[in-house]
Amino acid sequence: MAKQGLLNIGFGNFVVLNRVVSIALPSSAPMRRLREDARAEGRLIDATLGRKTRAIIVTDSNHVILSAIQAETIAQRFSAEEGE
């Protein structure tokens, strides 16, 4: 059975590595719209602990996760975990 790695998205929050579809910056209009649609549909998970959103993670279950960690940092962690 394949090991399911966890991706640290900050402040003690983790996502199953192979469920991540996209890691994006939150500043573009499409990402703001994605966040608002997810909030309205109950698919938004806020893992920022009240801090500024610096990355949006989209999962294969269509959940949208907000993180206060920079998207580049999460992408580096993703690449490191995927390589193990």
PyMOL CGO cylinders between C-alpha atoms (Angstrom):
from pymol import cmd
from pymol.cgo import CYLINDER

trace = [
    CYLINDER, 0.00, 0.00, 0.00, 1.37, 3.42, -0.95, 0.3, 1, 1, 1, 1, 1, 1,
    CYLINDER, 1.37, 3.42, -0.95, 2.19, 5.83, 1.84, 0.3, 1, 1, 1, 1, 1, 1,
    CYLINDER, 2.19, 5.83, 1.84, -0.03, 8.90, 1.90, 0.3, 1, 1, 1, 1, 1, 1,
    CYLINDER, -0.03, 8.90, 1.90, 2.14, 11.89, 2.70, 0.3, 1, 1, 1, 1, 1, 1,
    CYLINDER, 2.14, 11.89, 2.70, 0.87, 14.97, 4.46, 0.3, 1, 1, 1, 1, 1, 1,
    CYLINDER, 0.87, 14.97, 4.46, 1.50, 18.51, 3.27, 0.3, 1, 1, 1, 1, 1, 1,
    CYLINDER, 1.50, 18.51, 3.27, 2.08, 21.06, 6.03, 0.3, 1, 1, 1, 1, 1, 1,
    CYLINDER, 2.08, 21.06, 6.03, 0.03, 24.16, 5.17, 0.3, 1, 1, 1, 1, 1, 1,
    CYLINDER, 0.03, 24.16, 5.17, 0.96, 26.01, 8.35, 0.3, 1, 1, 1, 1, 1, 1,
    CYLINDER, 0.96, 26.01, 8.35, 0.03, 26.39, 12.01, 0.3, 1, 1, 1, 1, 1, 1,
    CYLINDER, 0.03, 26.39, 12.01, -0.45, 22.66, 12.61, 0.3, 1, 1, 1, 1, 1, 1,
    CYLINDER, -0.45, 22.66, 12.61, -2.69, 22.13, 9.59, 0.3, 1, 1, 1, 1, 1, 1,
    CYLINDER, -2.69, 22.13, 9.59, -2.04, 19.39, 7.05, 0.3, 1, 1, 1, 1, 1, 1,
    CYLINDER, -2.04, 19.39, 7.05, -3.58, 18.20, 3.77, 0.3, 1, 1, 1, 1, 1, 1,
    CYLINDER, -3.58, 18.20, 3.77, -3.19, 14.74, 2.25, 0.3, 1, 1, 1, 1, 1, 1,
    CYLINDER, -3.19, 14.74, 2.25, -0.53, 15.25, -0.42, 0.3, 1, 1, 1, 1, 1, 1,
    CYLINDER, -0.53, 15.25, -0.42, -2.16, 13.31, -3.25, 0.3, 1, 1, 1, 1, 1, 1,
    CYLINDER, -2.16, 13.31, -3.25, -5.48, 15.20, -2.84, 0.3, 1, 1, 1, 1, 1, 1,
    CYLINDER, -5.48, 15.20, -2.84, -3.95, 18.58, -3.82, 0.3, 1, 1, 1, 1, 1, 1,
    CYLINDER, -3.95, 18.58, -3.82, -4.88, 19.71, -7.34, 0.3, 1, 1, 1, 1, 1, 1,
    CYLINDER, -4.88, 19.71, -7.34, -3.64, 23.30, -7.24, 0.3, 1, 1, 1, 1, 1, 1,
    CYLINDER, -3.64, 23.30, -7.24, -1.72, 25.80, -5.11, 0.3, 1, 1, 1, 1, 1, 1,
    CYLINDER, -1.72, 25.80, -5.11, -2.51, 29.37, -6.19, 0.3, 1, 1, 1, 1, 1, 1,
    CYLINDER, -2.51, 29.37, -6.19, -1.99, 32.98, -5.18, 0.3, 1, 1, 1, 1, 1, 1,
    CYLINDER, -1.99, 32.98, -5.18, -5.16, 34.55, -3.73, 0.3, 1, 1, 1, 1, 1, 1,
    CYLINDER, -5.16, 34.55, -3.73, -4.87, 37.96, -5.41, 0.3, 1, 1, 1, 1, 1, 1,
    CYLINDER, -4.87, 37.96, -5.41, -6.38, 37.38, -8.86, 0.3, 1, 1, 1, 1, 1, 1,
    CYLINDER, -6.38, 37.38, -8.86, -10.06, 37.97, -9.59, 0.3, 1, 1, 1, 1, 1, 1,
    CYLINDER, -10.06, 37.97, -9.59, -10.71, 34.29, -10.49, 0.3, 1, 1, 1, 1, 1, 1,
    CYLINDER, -10.71, 34.29, -10.49, -9.22, 33.15, -7.18, 0.3, 1, 1, 1, 1, 1, 1,
    CYLINDER, -9.22, 33.15, -7.18, -11.33, 35.67, -5.24, 0.3, 1, 1, 1, 1, 1, 1,
    CYLINDER, -11.33, 35.67, -5.24, -14.40, 34.40, -7.08, 0.3, 1, 1, 1, 1, 1, 1,
    CYLINDER, -14.40, 34.40, -7.08, -13.40, 30.78, -6.37, 0.3, 1, 1, 1, 1, 1, 1,
    CYLINDER, -13.40, 30.78, -6.37, -13.05, 31.61, -2.67, 0.3, 1, 1, 1, 1, 1, 1,
    CYLINDER, -13.05, 31.61, -2.67, -16.45, 33.32, -2.49, 0.3, 1, 1, 1, 1, 1, 1,
    CYLINDER, -16.45, 33.32, -2.49, -18.19, 30.51, -4.41, 0.3, 1, 1, 1, 1, 1, 1,
    CYLINDER, -18.19, 30.51, -4.41, -16.63, 27.92, -2.10, 0.3, 1, 1, 1, 1, 1, 1,
    CYLINDER, -16.63, 27.92, -2.10, -17.71, 29.91, 0.97, 0.3, 1, 1, 1, 1, 1, 1,
    CYLINDER, -17.71, 29.91, 0.97, -21.30, 30.15, -0.32, 0.3, 1, 1, 1, 1, 1, 1,
    CYLINDER, -21.30, 30.15, -0.32, -21.39, 26.39, -1.05, 0.3, 1, 1, 1, 1, 1, 1,
    CYLINDER, -21.39, 26.39, -1.05, -19.79, 25.30, 2.26, 0.3, 1, 1, 1, 1, 1, 1,
    CYLINDER, -19.79, 25.30, 2.26, -16.59, 24.02, 0.60, 0.3, 1, 1, 1, 1, 1, 1,
    CYLINDER, -16.59, 24.02, 0.60, -14.23, 26.62, 2.11, 0.3, 1, 1, 1, 1, 1, 1,
    CYLINDER, -14.23, 26.62, 2.11, -11.75, 25.64, 4.81, 0.3, 1, 1, 1, 1, 1, 1,
    CYLINDER, -11.75, 25.64, 4.81, -9.97, 28.55, 6.49, 0.3, 1, 1, 1, 1, 1, 1,
    CYLINDER, -9.97, 28.55, 6.49, -6.63, 27.37, 7.93, 0.3, 1, 1, 1, 1, 1, 1,
    CYLINDER, -6.63, 27.37, 7.93, -5.20, 30.89, 8.35, 0.3, 1, 1, 1, 1, 1, 1,
    CYLINDER, -5.20, 30.89, 8.35, -6.02, 31.26, 12.06, 0.3, 1, 1, 1, 1, 1, 1,
    CYLINDER, -6.02, 31.26, 12.06, -7.07, 34.87, 11.39, 0.3, 1, 1, 1, 1, 1, 1,
    CYLINDER, -7.07, 34.87, 11.39, -3.96, 35.79, 9.45, 0.3, 1, 1, 1, 1, 1, 1,
    CYLINDER, -3.96, 35.79, 9.45, -3.78, 37.14, 5.89, 0.3, 1, 1, 1, 1, 1, 1,
    CYLINDER, -3.78, 37.14, 5.89, -4.50, 34.56, 3.19, 0.3, 1, 1, 1, 1, 1, 1,
    CYLINDER, -4.50, 34.56, 3.19, -1.31, 34.00, 1.18, 0.3, 1, 1, 1, 1, 1, 1,
    CYLINDER, -1.31, 34.00, 1.18, -2.22, 30.79, -0.69, 0.3, 1, 1, 1, 1, 1, 1,
    CYLINDER, -2.22, 30.79, -0.69, -5.31, 28.97, -1.90, 0.3, 1, 1, 1, 1, 1, 1,
    CYLINDER, -5.31, 28.97, -1.90, -5.17, 25.19, -2.14, 0.3, 1, 1, 1, 1, 1, 1,
    CYLINDER, -5.17, 25.19, -2.14, -7.73, 23.34, -4.23, 0.3, 1, 1, 1, 1, 1, 1,
    CYLINDER, -7.73, 23.34, -4.23, -8.29, 19.63, -3.57, 0.3, 1, 1, 1, 1, 1, 1,
    CYLINDER, -8.29, 19.63, -3.57, -9.68, 16.85, -5.74, 0.3, 1, 1, 1, 1, 1, 1,
    CYLINDER, -9.68, 16.85, -5.74, -12.81, 16.85, -3.55, 0.3, 1, 1, 1, 1, 1, 1,
    CYLINDER, -12.81, 16.85, -3.55, -13.41, 20.45, -4.75, 0.3, 1, 1, 1, 1, 1, 1,
    CYLINDER, -13.41, 20.45, -4.75, -12.65, 21.95, -1.33, 0.3, 1, 1, 1, 1, 1, 1,
    CYLINDER, -12.65, 21.95, -1.33, -10.87, 25.30, -1.22, 0.3, 1, 1, 1, 1, 1, 1,
    CYLINDER, -10.87, 25.30, -1.22, -8.37, 25.70, 1.63, 0.3, 1, 1, 1, 1, 1, 1,
    CYLINDER, -8.37, 25.70, 1.63, -6.97, 29.07, 2.68, 0.3, 1, 1, 1, 1, 1, 1,
    CYLINDER, -6.97, 29.07, 2.68, -3.45, 29.18, 4.10, 0.3, 1, 1, 1, 1, 1, 1,
    CYLINDER, -3.45, 29.18, 4.10, -1.41, 31.98, 5.65, 0.3, 1, 1, 1, 1, 1, 1,
    CYLINDER, -1.41, 31.98, 5.65, 1.80, 30.43, 4.32, 0.3, 1, 1, 1, 1, 1, 1,
    CYLINDER, 1.80, 30.43, 4.32, 3.22, 31.76, 1.03, 0.3, 1, 1, 1, 1, 1, 1,
    CYLINDER, 3.22, 31.76, 1.03, 2.20, 29.72, -2.03, 0.3, 1, 1, 1, 1, 1, 1,
    CYLINDER, 2.20, 29.72, -2.03, 5.88, 29.32, -2.97, 0.3, 1, 1, 1, 1, 1, 1,
    CYLINDER, 5.88, 29.32, -2.97, 6.68, 27.81, 0.43, 0.3, 1, 1, 1, 1, 1, 1,
    CYLINDER, 6.68, 27.81, 0.43, 3.79, 25.36, 0.17, 0.3, 1, 1, 1, 1, 1, 1,
    CYLINDER, 3.79, 25.36, 0.17, 4.87, 24.44, -3.37, 0.3, 1, 1, 1, 1, 1, 1,
    CYLINDER, 4.87, 24.44, -3.37, 8.42, 23.76, -2.12, 0.3, 1, 1, 1, 1, 1, 1,
    CYLINDER, 8.42, 23.76, -2.12, 7.05, 21.56, 0.67, 0.3, 1, 1, 1, 1, 1, 1,
    CYLINDER, 7.05, 21.56, 0.67, 4.83, 19.77, -1.87, 0.3, 1, 1, 1, 1, 1, 1,
    CYLINDER, 4.83, 19.77, -1.87, 7.81, 19.07, -4.15, 0.3, 1, 1, 1, 1, 1, 1,
    CYLINDER, 7.81, 19.07, -4.15, 9.95, 17.88, -1.24, 0.3, 1, 1, 1, 1, 1, 1,
    CYLINDER, 9.95, 17.88, -1.24, 7.24, 15.52, 0.07, 0.3, 1, 1, 1, 1, 1, 1,
    CYLINDER, 7.24, 15.52, 0.07, 6.42, 14.23, -3.41, 0.3, 1, 1, 1, 1, 1, 1,
    CYLINDER, 6.42, 14.23, -3.41, 10.07, 13.35, -4.00, 0.3, 1, 1, 1, 1, 1, 1,
    CYLINDER, 10.07, 13.35, -4.00, 10.34, 11.14, -0.89, 0.3, 1, 1, 1, 1, 1, 1,
]
cmd.load_cgo(trace, "trace")
